């Protein structure tokens, strides 16, 4: 596991950003997180099922590192471009890094994206696919893209047809227009106390195991830090027999922005 904490201040209120990320035991981490003094990005690479021909020489880890690097570089200069525009530019730029691959293949490497930025008096967010953002504004704003949960079928063929298509679900892969299907929003900075950003592997305490609500997960992240969220997640994974229902373990990433 690796962890980092950074602090920033300026025109907006000071922000403390801390994060942790840990791979599935025995595997390479296909989550990626990049953060600065007033922003954070979490990407979760989609692991391809065995035997799938992605048409690409690169794996999801390659994709998330390059897309995360692009987004981090652009957020660092605080140009103020809309988050969806930044993501669209990033998807296009990464596509240009591997033109020899079959970028038209619907099984090309892809990733979820969650971004949060504190700039010009606003806390802004973008969520594409199932990496949720939880905002504490005195109540709770849970930004979760659940379109993948509402597909009529989960066969390989059905998921392939639904990926990055109208009526299906959207991920960051090879189509820049997917960025404009993301869930976006903003709140005045003075209304926000803290924001949690999670890959779906770190949201399992709520979504898979039902051990916490979103408020409890955000409290755990704030009190115990990202490492405690991941430790509790691993504990729950080890104690639960999935019974053939998906992966027992998953890469897990959690970020806290404390205002």
C-alpha positions as CSV (number, residue, x, y, z in Angstrom):
1,X,0.0,0.0,0.0
2,X,1.1,3.6,-0.6
3,X,-0.2,6.7,1.0
4,X,0.3,10.4,0.6
5,X,-1.0,13.6,2.2
6,X,-0.7,17.1,0.7
7,X,-2.0,20.5,1.8
8,X,-2.9,23.6,-0.2
9,X,-4.3,27.0,0.4
10,X,-4.8,30.2,-1.6
11,X,-7.9,32.0,-2.8
12,X,-10.0,29.1,-1.6
13,X,-10.0,27.6,1.8
14,X,-7.1,25.4,2.6
15,X,-7.5,21.8,1.6
16,X,-5.8,18.7,3.0
17,X,-5.7,15.8,0.6
18,X,-4.8,12.2,1.7
19,X,-5.0,8.9,-0.1
20,X,-4.1,5.3,-0.1
21,X,-4.2,2.5,-2.7
22,X,-3.7,-1.2,-2.5
23,X,-3.7,-3.9,-5.1
24,X,-5.7,-7.1,-5.0
25,X,-3.4,-9.5,-3.0
26,X,-1.0,-11.1,-5.4
27,X,-1.9,-8.9,-8.3
28,X,-0.7,-5.7,-9.9
29,X,-2.7,-2.6,-9.0
30,X,-5.0,-1.5,-11.8
31,X,-6.3,1.5,-9.7
32,X,-4.4,4.7,-10.1
33,X,-4.6,7.9,-8.1
34,X,-3.0,11.3,-8.7
35,X,-3.5,14.3,-6.4
36,X,-2.4,17.9,-5.9
37,X,-3.1,20.5,-3.2
38,X,-6.7,21.1,-4.2
39,X,-7.7,18.2,-6.5
40,X,-7.6,14.5,-6.9
41,X,-8.3,11.9,-9.6
42,X,-9.1,8.2,-9.1
43,X,-9.1,5.8,-12.0
44,X,-10.0,2.1,-11.8
45,X,-8.9,0.0,-14.8
46,X,-11.4,-2.6,-16.0
47,X,-9.9,-6.1,-15.8
48,X,-10.7,-8.0,-19.0
49,X,-12.2,-11.5,-18.6
50,X,-9.9,-14.3,-19.5
51,X,-9.6,-15.0,-23.2
52,X,-10.9,-11.7,-24.4
53,X,-9.0,-10.1,-27.4
54,X,-8.9,-6.4,-26.6
55,X,-7.1,-5.6,-29.9
56,X,-4.6,-3.7,-27.8
57,X,-1.0,-4.4,-26.8
58,X,-1.5,-2.6,-23.5
59,X,-3.3,-3.5,-20.3
60,X,-5.6,-1.4,-18.1
61,X,-2.7,-0.4,-15.9
62,X,-1.0,1.2,-18.8
63,X,-4.1,3.1,-19.6
64,X,-4.8,4.4,-16.1
65,X,-1.2,5.6,-15.6
66,X,-1.2,7.6,-18.8
67,X,-4.6,9.0,-18.5
68,X,-4.0,9.8,-14.8
69,X,-0.7,11.5,-15.7
70,X,-2.4,13.6,-18.4
71,X,-5.2,14.7,-16.1
72,X,-2.9,15.4,-13.2
73,X,-0.7,17.6,-15.4
74,X,-3.6,19.6,-16.7
75,X,-5.2,20.0,-13.2
76,X,-1.9,21.1,-11.7
77,X,-1.8,24.3,-13.9
78,X,-5.3,25.3,-12.7
79,X,-6.5,26.4,-16.1
80,X,-10.1,26.1,-15.0
81,X,-11.3,24.1,-18.0
82,X,-14.5,22.1,-17.4
83,X,-13.6,18.7,-16.0
84,X,-15.5,16.9,-18.9
85,X,-13.4,18.8,-21.4
86,X,-10.2,17.8,-19.6
87,X,-11.3,14.1,-19.6
88,X,-12.2,14.2,-23.3
89,X,-8.8,15.7,-24.1
90,X,-7.1,13.0,-22.0
91,X,-8.9,10.1,-23.7
92,X,-8.0,11.6,-27.1
93,X,-4.3,12.1,-26.1
94,X,-3.9,8.6,-24.7
95,X,-5.5,7.1,-27.8
96,X,-2.8,8.9,-29.9
97,X,-0.1,7.2,-27.8
98,X,-1.0,3.7,-29.2
99,X,-2.3,4.3,-32.8
100,X,-1.2,0.8,-33.9
101,X,-3.7,-0.9,-31.6
102,X,-7.3,-1.6,-32.7
103,X,-9.0,1.4,-31.0
104,X,-12.3,0.4,-32.5
105,X,-12.4,-2.8,-30.6
106,X,-15.2,-2.5,-27.9
107,X,-13.0,-4.5,-25.5
108,X,-10.1,-2.1,-25.6
109,X,-8.7,-1.3,-22.2
110,X,-11.0,1.1,-20.2
111,X,-11.3,2.7,-16.8
112,X,-13.7,4.5,-14.5
113,X,-12.8,8.1,-13.6
114,X,-13.6,10.2,-10.5
115,X,-12.3,13.7,-10.3
116,X,-12.7,16.4,-7.6
117,X,-11.3,20.0,-7.8
118,X,-11.5,22.9,-5.5
119,X,-11.1,26.1,-7.5
120,X,-12.5,29.6,-7.8
121,X,-14.9,29.2,-4.9
122,X,-16.3,25.9,-6.0
123,X,-15.9,22.2,-5.2
124,X,-16.5,20.4,-8.5
125,X,-16.7,16.7,-9.3
126,X,-17.0,14.4,-12.3
127,X,-17.9,10.7,-12.1
128,X,-17.7,8.3,-15.0
129,X,-18.8,4.7,-14.2
130,X,-18.6,3.1,-10.7
131,X,-16.0,5.1,-8.7
132,X,-18.2,7.1,-6.4
133,X,-17.7,10.6,-4.9
134,X,-19.3,11.4,-1.5
135,X,-19.6,15.1,-0.6
136,X,-20.4,16.2,3.0
137,X,-22.2,19.6,2.8
138,X,-23.9,19.2,6.1
139,X,-26.0,16.5,4.6
140,X,-24.6,14.0,2.1
141,X,-24.3,14.1,-1.7
142,X,-23.5,10.7,-3.1
143,X,-22.5,10.8,-6.8
144,X,-22.6,7.3,-8.1
145,X,-23.0,6.3,-11.8
146,X,-25.1,3.2,-11.6
147,X,-25.8,2.6,-15.3
148,X,-23.7,-0.6,-15.3
149,X,-26.0,-1.9,-12.5
150,X,-29.0,-1.6,-14.8
151,X,-28.1,-3.6,-17.8
152,X,-30.7,-6.1,-19.0
153,X,-28.0,-8.8,-19.4
154,X,-24.4,-9.4,-18.3
155,X,-23.2,-11.9,-20.9
156,X,-19.9,-11.0,-22.5
157,X,-21.8,-10.1,-25.7
158,X,-24.4,-7.9,-23.9
159,X,-21.8,-6.0,-21.9
160,X,-19.6,-5.4,-25.1
161,X,-22.7,-4.0,-26.9
162,X,-23.6,-1.7,-24.0
163,X,-20.1,-0.3,-23.3
164,X,-19.9,3.3,-24.5
165,X,-23.2,3.2,-26.3
166,X,-26.5,5.0,-25.8
167,X,-28.7,3.1,-23.3
168,X,-25.7,1.3,-21.9
169,X,-22.8,2.5,-19.8
170,X,-19.8,4.8,-20.4
171,X,-16.2,4.4,-19.4
172,X,-12.9,6.1,-20.3
173,X,-11.4,4.0,-23.1
174,X,-11.0,5.1,-26.7
175,X,-14.0,7.4,-27.3
176,X,-13.5,11.0,-26.1
177,X,-17.3,11.7,-26.2
178,X,-17.7,9.4,-23.2
179,X,-16.4,12.2,-21.0
180,X,-19.7,14.1,-21.7
181,X,-21.7,11.2,-20.4
182,X,-20.1,11.6,-16.9
183,X,-22.1,12.9,-13.9
184,X,-20.9,16.4,-13.0
185,X,-21.7,19.0,-10.4
186,X,-20.4,21.6,-8.0
187,X,-21.1,23.3,-4.7
188,X,-19.9,26.5,-3.2
189,X,-16.7,25.8,-1.2
190,X,-18.1,27.3,2.0
191,X,-20.8,24.6,2.1
192,X,-18.4,21.7,1.9
193,X,-16.6,20.1,4.9
194,X,-15.0,17.0,3.2
195,X,-15.2,14.9,0.1
196,X,-14.4,11.2,-0.3
197,X,-13.4,9.6,-3.6
198,X,-13.4,5.8,-3.9
199,X,-12.7,3.1,-6.4
200,X,-15.4,0.5,-6.3
201,X,-13.0,-1.8,-4.5
202,X,-12.9,0.7,-1.6
203,X,-16.7,1.3,-1.7
204,X,-17.4,-2.4,-1.0
205,X,-18.0,-1.8,2.7
206,X,-21.2,-0.1,1.5
207,X,-22.1,-1.6,-1.9
208,X,-21.1,-5.2,-1.5
209,X,-21.0,-6.1,2.2
210,X,-23.5,-3.6,3.6
211,X,-21.4,-3.0,6.7
212,X,-21.6,0.8,6.5
213,X,-23.7,3.5,5.0
214,X,-22.1,6.2,2.9
215,X,-22.0,8.5,5.9
216,X,-20.2,5.7,7.9
217,X,-17.7,5.1,5.1
218,X,-16.9,8.9,4.9
219,X,-16.5,9.0,8.7
220,X,-14.2,6.0,8.7
221,X,-12.1,7.6,6.0
222,X,-11.9,10.9,7.9
223,X,-11.2,9.3,11.3
224,X,-9.0,6.4,10.4
225,X,-7.6,7.5,7.1
226,X,-7.5,5.7,3.7
227,X,-5.4,2.9,5.2
228,X,-8.2,2.0,7.7
229,X,-10.8,1.9,4.9
230,X,-8.6,-0.5,3.0
231,X,-7.8,-2.6,6.0
232,X,-11.5,-2.9,6.9
233,X,-12.3,-3.8,3.3
234,X,-9.7,-6.6,3.2
235,X,-11.0,-7.9,6.5
236,X,-14.5,-8.1,5.1
237,X,-13.3,-9.7,1.9
238,X,-11.4,-12.4,3.8
239,X,-14.5,-13.1,5.9
240,X,-16.9,-13.4,3.0
241,X,-17.3,-16.3,0.6
242,X,-18.3,-14.7,-2.7
243,X,-20.1,-17.9,-3.7
244,X,-19.3,-17.3,-7.4
245,X,-20.6,-13.7,-7.3
246,X,-17.7,-11.8,-8.6
247,X,-14.2,-11.2,-7.3
248,X,-13.4,-12.0,-3.7
249,X,-10.8,-9.2,-3.6
250,X,-10.4,-6.0,-5.6
251,X,-8.0,-3.2,-5.9
252,X,-9.0,-0.5,-3.4
253,X,-8.3,3.3,-3.5
254,X,-9.7,5.9,-1.2
255,X,-9.1,9.7,-1.1
256,X,-10.1,12.3,1.4
257,X,-10.2,16.0,0.7
258,X,-10.7,17.8,4.0
259,X,-11.6,21.5,3.7
